[in-house]
Amino acid sequence: MLVALPIALIVLITIVDLSAPSSVHLGPLLVIAPALTPSFAGPRLTAAVGALAIAAQVLIAVLHGGLTTSNHVAQIAALTVLSTLIVIFTVIRERRSRQLARVQSVAEEAQRALLRPLPERIGPLRIATMYLAAEHEAQIGGDLYTATRAGDGTRLIIGDVRGKGLAAVGESALLLSAFRLVATRHPTLPELAHVLDRSVGRYLLDFAETGEETVEHFITALLIDIPDGEPVTRLTNCGHPPPLVLSHGKTSFIDATRSAPPLGVHGLSADEYPDLTYRFDTDDTLLLYTDGVTEARDGHGAFYPLAERVTQWAKCEPAALVDHIRRDLLAHAGGHLGDDAALIAIRRAQA
């Protein structure tokens, strides 16, 4: 057990000090034992090691010059104060660790409630997802995605709230809830985009009326409609990064020149939103992502080259593809992202 190390140090220092000439004082080194203990133990064991170190210092004083000498009194007092401070530090650390564990538990529950894991299969589609939050110790941020069945097809949304952290979670939750409520009620994506834009606009207006800061708040979003019986995908882009299509080992961006403003900006009518259709054959993979992926920087400031990197994994199944991207992205960014990052890989399976 690791506790044997500080105990062995106390015994060793005591023996050496008692064996050394009276002019040599090794007692101050006893503080090393309680100082090491918090690295693997809690307050009680740390206090026990500290008490043992103080007892050893008293023993040294009794057998090596006298307990009442000013030098030994000072050493015992200093060791007592330092050991007490170390125990107090350990108590505070344990309390904060428990608080962090509770916060992480709440964050995980929030993530499961807001970003429900997409099923591995929806209709003829195989799906895999990735979410990486930029906030330290967080499980959720301002990126969002969800999917639902709509008639003989599947509708998805992926979006990115301006900003990150807890301030963005409310807007993310609003848009996800609105999408789940109305996604099947509107026959076209432009109509759906119009309704979602109105929901976001009302939300921001409510906060403006209460004095909350809403300057330049908006949500980029990409709406996708994939019918079961047609080799196509339909999309409406609201200021979001263009998706990638992986087909026959090649990677290409879907044209993003026709894009509406982000949700919550201009309040467009339904006929002002683009309604685009692209080829999406069996065994093709559609890759949706947020800008936290493509704007992740390495140590030299270079952006993550998503289209270039995914080409080598173009034939992988969605789960394997997402796993490759996740590992490569974190390696590129040195293990920590500057923004939340979400990604969805969708493959049309064989009938």
Secondary structure, DSSP 8 states (H G I E B T S, - for coil): -TTHHHHHHHHHHHHHHHHS-TT---GGGGGHHHHHGGGTS-HHHHHHHHHHHHHHHHHHHHHTT-TTSHHHHHHHHHHHHHHHHHHHHHHHHHHHHHHHHHHHHHHHHHHHHHS----SEETTEEEEEEEE-SSTT-S--SEEEEEEE-SSEEEEEEEEESS-SHHHHHHHHHHHHHHHHHTTT-SSHHHHHHHHHHHHHHHHHHHHHTT---TT--EEEEEEEEESSSSEEEEEEES----EEEETTEEEE---SS-B--BTTS---GGGS--EEEE--TT-EEEEE-HHHHT-B-TTS-B--HHHHHGGGTTS-HHHHHHHHHHHHHHHTTT--SS-EEEEEEEE---
